[in-house]
Amino acid sequence: MSEDYIVCNCMEVYRSTIEAAIREKGLKTVEEVGDATDAGTVCGTCQDEIQEILDEINGK
C-alpha cells in the first residue's frame, strides 16, 4: 500500500480507507466510493483522485 494521506479533506477520508472499501466491496465508480466512505460527496475536488485510485486497483 502506498503512503497514507487524506484524499477527501471535507470528510477527512484517508487513501487507506478508500482502498480498503474498493477492495472489500468491489467498488467500480466514484459514486460507489462516495456511498461507502463519504469521500467526494461534499465539494467534489477529490473525485479525480478517487478515480485514479479506482483505476490503479481495478487495473484500468
N, CA, C and O atoms as a MOPAC input file, in Angstrom:
PM7 MOZYME 1SCF
protein

 N      0.84800 1    -1.17800 1     0.00000 1
 C      0.00000 1     0.00000 1     0.00000 1
 C      0.89200 1     1.24000 1     0.00000 1
 O      1.94900 1     1.25500 1     0.63100 1
 N      0.46900 1     2.24600 1    -0.69100 1
 C      1.25000 1     3.47100 1    -0.77900 1
 C      1.08900 1     4.29700 1     0.49300 1
 O      0.34700 1     3.93100 1     1.40400 1
 N      1.79400 1     5.40700 1     0.52900 1
 C      1.73300 1     6.29900 1     1.68400 1
 C      0.28700 1     6.71000 1     1.96100 1
 O     -0.46300 1     7.02900 1     1.03900 1
 N     -0.09000 1     6.69800 1     3.22500 1
 C     -1.45600 1     7.03800 1     3.59800 1
 C     -1.55700 1     8.54500 1     3.82700 1
 O     -0.70400 1     9.13900 1     4.48500 1
 N     -2.58800 1     9.14400 1     3.28900 1
 C     -2.82400 1    10.58000 1     3.42500 1
 C     -4.30600 1    10.84200 1     3.20300 1
 O     -5.02900 1     9.98700 1     2.69200 1
 N     -4.74900 1    12.03000 1     3.59200 1
 C     -6.15000 1    12.40000 1     3.39700 1
 C     -6.37800 1    12.71200 1     1.92100 1
 O     -5.70500 1    13.56800 1     1.34700 1
 N     -7.32700 1    12.01400 1     1.31700 1
 C     -7.72200 1    12.27100 1    -0.06800 1
 C     -8.86100 1    13.28700 1    -0.07700 1
 O     -8.84700 1    14.24800 1    -0.84600 1
 N     -9.84300 1    13.05900 1     0.78700 1
 C    -11.02300 1    13.93600 1     0.86200 1
 C    -10.90800 1    14.79300 1     2.11500 1
 O    -11.13300 1    14.32000 1     3.23000 1
 N    -10.55700 1    16.05500 1     1.91800 1
 C    -10.40900 1    16.94800 1     3.06200 1
 C    -11.74300 1    17.26900 1     3.72700 1
 O    -11.80900 1    17.39700 1     4.94900 1
 N    -12.79200 1    17.39900 1     2.94400 1
 C    -14.10100 1    17.76500 1     3.50800 1
 C    -14.58400 1    16.73400 1     4.52400 1
 O    -15.10200 1    17.09200 1     5.58100 1
 N    -14.41500 1    15.46100 1     4.20100 1
 C    -14.90800 1    14.38900 1     5.06400 1
 C    -13.78600 1    13.66700 1     5.81300 1
 O    -14.03800 1    12.69700 1     6.52700 1
 N    -12.54700 1    14.14000 1     5.64800 1
 C    -11.36700 1    13.54900 1     6.29700 1
 C    -11.26900 1    12.05300 1     6.04100 1
 O    -11.16900 1    11.26100 1     6.97900 1
 N    -11.29900 1    11.67000 1     4.77300 1
 C    -11.20800 1    10.26200 1     4.38400 1
 C     -9.79800 1    10.00000 1     3.84400 1
 O     -9.32400 1    10.68400 1     2.93700 1
 N     -9.15200 1     9.00400 1     4.42000 1
 C     -7.78700 1     8.64300 1     4.03800 1
 C     -7.76800 1     7.68800 1     2.84900 1
 O     -8.72800 1     6.96300 1     2.58600 1
 N     -6.63500 1     7.71500 1     2.13700 1
 C     -6.45800 1     6.82000 1     0.99500 1
 C     -6.65200 1     5.36900 1     1.40700 1
 O     -7.27400 1     4.60200 1     0.67200 1
 N     -6.13500 1     4.97700 1     2.56400 1
 C     -6.25500 1     3.58300 1     3.01400 1
 C     -7.71500 1     3.16800 1     3.16900 1
 O     -8.07000 1     2.02500 1     2.87900 1
 N     -8.55700 1     4.08500 1     3.62100 1
 C     -9.98400 1     3.80100 1     3.78500 1
 C    -10.63300 1     3.58500 1     2.42100 1
 O    -11.43700 1     2.67000 1     2.24200 1
 N    -10.27700 1     4.43000 1     1.47000 1
 C    -10.81500 1     4.30600 1     0.11300 1
 C    -10.35700 1     3.00200 1    -0.52600 1
 O    -11.16300 1     2.27800 1    -1.11000 1
 N     -9.06400 1     2.70000 1    -0.41800 1
 C     -8.52800 1     1.46300 1    -0.99000 1
 C     -9.21600 1     0.24000 1    -0.38600 1
 O     -9.59600 1    -0.68300 1    -1.10600 1
 N     -9.37300 1     0.23800 1     0.92900 1
 C     -9.99800 1    -0.90900 1     1.59600 1
 C    -11.43800 1    -1.08900 1     1.12700 1
 O    -11.86900 1    -2.21400 1     0.87300 1
 N    -12.18400 1     0.00600 1     1.01100 1
 C    -13.57600 1    -0.07900 1     0.56900 1
 C    -13.66600 1    -0.61800 1    -0.85600 1
 O    -14.52800 1    -1.44300 1    -1.15900 1
 N    -12.77800 1    -0.15100 1    -1.72700 1
 C    -12.78200 1    -0.61800 1    -3.12100 1
 C    -12.52600 1    -2.11800 1    -3.17200 1
 O    -13.22500 1    -2.85300 1    -3.87000 1
 N    -11.51700 1    -2.56900 1    -2.42400 1
 C    -11.14900 1    -3.99300 1    -2.45500 1
 C    -12.21400 1    -4.86900 1    -1.79200 1
 O    -12.58300 1    -5.91400 1    -2.32900 1
 N    -12.70100 1    -4.44500 1    -0.63300 1
 C    -13.63600 1    -5.27600 1     0.12900 1
 C    -15.01800 1    -5.34900 1    -0.50400 1
 O    -15.69200 1    -6.37600 1    -0.42400 1
 N    -15.44100 1    -4.24900 1    -1.13700 1
 C    -16.80800 1    -4.18700 1    -1.65500 1
 C    -16.87500 1    -4.25200 1    -3.17200 1
 O    -17.96400 1    -4.22600 1    -3.74600 1
 N    -15.70600 1    -4.33800 1    -3.83500 1
 C    -15.69500 1    -4.43400 1    -5.29500 1
 C    -16.22100 1    -3.18100 1    -5.97900 1
 O    -16.90300 1    -3.26700 1    -7.00000 1
 N    -15.90600 1    -2.02000 1    -5.42000 1
 C    -16.43200 1    -0.76700 1    -5.95800 1
 C    -15.80600 1    -0.45100 1    -7.31200 1
 O    -14.63000 1    -0.73300 1    -7.54600 1
 N    -16.60800 1     0.13900 1    -8.20100 1
 C    -16.16000 1     0.42400 1    -9.56200 1
 C    -16.27300 1     1.89300 1    -9.95300 1
 O    -15.65500 1     2.31400 1   -10.93000 1
 N    -17.05500 1     2.68800 1    -9.20700 1
 C    -17.26400 1     4.07900 1    -9.58800 1
 C    -16.99000 1     5.02600 1    -8.42700 1
 O    -16.99400 1     4.62900 1    -7.26200 1
 N    -16.75300 1     6.28500 1    -8.77300 1
 C    -16.55400 1     7.32300 1    -7.75700 1
 C    -17.79500 1     7.43600 1    -6.88000 1
 O    -17.68900 1     7.64800 1    -5.67200 1
 N    -18.96100 1     7.29300 1    -7.48400 1
 C    -20.21000 1     7.38200 1    -6.72600 1
 C    -20.31000 1     6.25600 1    -5.69100 1
 O    -20.75000 1     6.48200 1    -4.56400 1
 N    -19.90200 1     5.05000 1    -6.07800 1
 C    -19.92500 1     3.92700 1    -5.13000 1
 C    -18.96200 1     4.17100 1    -3.97400 1
 O    -19.27600 1     3.85900 1    -2.82600 1
 N    -17.79000 1     4.73000 1    -4.27500 1
 C    -16.83200 1     5.06500 1    -3.22000 1
 C    -17.44500 1     6.09900 1    -2.28100 1
 O    -17.29300 1     6.00100 1    -1.06400 1
 N    -18.13500 1     7.08600 1    -2.84000 1
 C    -18.79000 1     8.10200 1    -2.02500 1
 C    -19.85300 1     7.50800 1    -1.11200 1
 O    -19.95600 1     7.87300 1     0.06000 1
 N    -20.64400 1     6.58900 1    -1.66100 1
 C    -21.68300 1     5.93600 1    -0.85700 1
 C    -21.06600 1     5.13800 1     0.29800 1
 O    -21.60600 1     5.11000 1     1.40300 1
 N    -19.93200 1     4.49600 1     0.02500 1
 C    -19.30700 1     3.62200 1     1.02600 1
 C    -18.48600 1     4.38700 1     2.06100 1
 O    -18.39800 1     3.96500 1     3.21400 1
 N    -17.87600 1     5.52300 1     1.65700 1
 C    -16.92400 1     6.20500 1     2.54000 1
 C    -17.23400 1     7.67700 1     2.79300 1
 O    -16.63000 1     8.28900 1     3.67500 1
 N    -18.15600 1     8.24900 1     2.04100 1
 C    -18.48400 1     9.68100 1     2.05000 1
 C    -17.43700 1    10.53200 1     1.32200 1
 O    -17.62100 1    11.74200 1     1.19500 1
 N    -16.36200 1     9.93600 1     0.84800 1
 C    -15.34100 1    10.69300 1     0.10800 1
 C    -15.92300 1    11.21800 1    -1.20600 1
 O    -16.61600 1    10.50400 1    -1.93000 1
 N    -15.62200 1    12.48000 1    -1.48900 1
 C    -16.05500 1    13.07700 1    -2.74900 1
 C    -17.49900 1    13.52500 1    -2.77900 1
 O    -18.01800 1    13.86300 1    -3.84300 1
 N    -18.16000 1    13.53600 1    -1.62800 1
 C    -19.59400 1    13.83500 1    -1.61700 1
 C    -19.92000 1    15.27500 1    -1.23200 1
 O    -21.08900 1    15.66000 1    -1.24100 1
 N    -18.91100 1    16.07900 1    -0.89400 1
 C    -19.19500 1    17.45900 1    -0.49800 1
 C    -18.82800 1    18.40300 1    -1.63500 1
 O    -19.70700 1    18.82800 1    -2.38500 1
 N    -17.55800 1    18.73600 1    -1.77800 1
 C    -17.18500 1    19.71300 1    -2.81500 1
 C    -16.80600 1    19.05900 1    -4.13600 1
 O    -16.88600 1    19.69900 1    -5.18500 1
 N    -16.39400 1    17.79000 1    -4.10300 1
 C    -16.06500 1    17.06300 1    -5.32400 1
 C    -14.65400 1    17.24200 1    -5.83600 1
 O    -14.29300 1    16.64000 1    -6.84700 1
 N    -13.85000 1    18.04300 1    -5.17900 1
 C    -12.48800 1    18.30300 1    -5.64100 1
 C    -11.64900 1    17.03100 1    -5.73400 1
 O    -10.78100 1    16.92700 1    -6.60100 1
 N    -11.89400 1    16.07600 1    -4.86400 1
 C    -11.07400 1    14.86700 1    -4.81100 1
 C    -11.56800 1    13.75700 1    -5.74800 1
 O    -10.96300 1    12.68600 1    -5.79100 1
 N    -12.63700 1    13.98500 1    -6.48500 1
 C    -13.20200 1    12.91700 1    -7.30300 1
 C    -12.24000 1    12.40900 1    -8.37300 1
 O    -12.24500 1    11.21600 1    -8.67800 1
 N    -11.41700 1    13.28000 1    -8.94800 1
 C    -10.43100 1    12.82100 1    -9.93900 1
 C     -9.42000 1    11.88000 1    -9.29200 1
 O     -9.04000 1    10.86800 1    -9.88100 1
 N     -8.98700 1    12.21700 1    -8.08300 1
 C     -8.03500 1    11.34900 1    -7.38400 1
 C     -8.67800 1    10.02400 1    -6.99700 1
 O     -8.03000 1     8.98000 1    -7.06200 1
 N     -9.93800 1    10.05700 1    -6.59700 1
 C    -10.65000 1     8.81500 1    -6.29400 1
 C    -10.70200 1     7.94500 1    -7.54300 1
 O    -10.51500 1     6.73100 1    -7.45600 1
 N    -10.95200 1     8.54400 1    -8.69500 1
 C    -10.98000 1     7.78900 1    -9.95300 1
 C     -9.61900 1     7.17500 1   -10.24400 1
 O     -9.54400 1     6.03600 1   -10.70300 1
 N     -8.54800 1     7.90500 1    -9.98500 1
 C     -7.19200 1     7.36800 1   -10.18700 1
 C     -6.95500 1     6.15900 1    -9.29100 1
 O     -6.36900 1     5.17100 1    -9.73300 1
 N     -7.40100 1     6.22200 1    -8.04100 1
 C     -7.24800 1     5.08900 1    -7.12400 1
 C     -8.05100 1     3.90400 1    -7.62000 1
 O     -7.57000 1     2.77100 1    -7.59600 1
 N     -9.28400 1     4.15800 1    -8.07300 1
 C    -10.10400 1     3.09300 1    -8.65100 1
 C     -9.38700 1     2.42900 1    -9.83100 1
 O     -9.34100 1     1.20200 1    -9.92800 1
 N     -8.83700 1     3.24000 1   -10.71300 1
 C     -8.13900 1     2.71800 1   -11.88900 1
 C     -6.92800 1     1.88200 1   -11.50000 1
 O     -6.67900 1     0.83000 1   -12.08900 1
 N     -6.17100 1     2.35200 1   -10.50100 1
 C     -4.99400 1     1.60600 1   -10.02500 1
 C     -5.40500 1     0.24100 1    -9.50300 1
 O     -4.80300 1    -0.77100 1    -9.86100 1
 N     -6.42300 1     0.20800 1    -8.66200 1
 C     -6.83200 1    -1.03900 1    -8.01400 1
 C     -7.52900 1    -1.96500 1    -8.98400 1
 O     -7.31200 1    -3.17700 1    -8.95200 1
 N     -8.36400 1    -1.41200 1    -9.84600 1
 C     -9.13500 1    -2.23700 1   -10.77000 1
 C     -8.42500 1    -2.49200 1   -12.09600 1
 O     -8.99600 1    -3.09500 1   -13.00500 1
 N     -7.17800 1    -2.03100 1   -12.20500 1
 C     -6.33800 1    -2.35600 1   -13.34900 1
 C     -6.72900 1    -1.71000 1   -14.65700 1
 O     -6.65300 1    -2.34300 1   -15.71000 1
 N     -7.15000 1    -0.44900 1   -14.60600 1
 C     -7.51200 1     0.23400 1   -15.85300 1
 C     -6.40800 1     1.12300 1   -16.31800 1
 O     -6.53700 1     1.77800 1   -17.35200 1

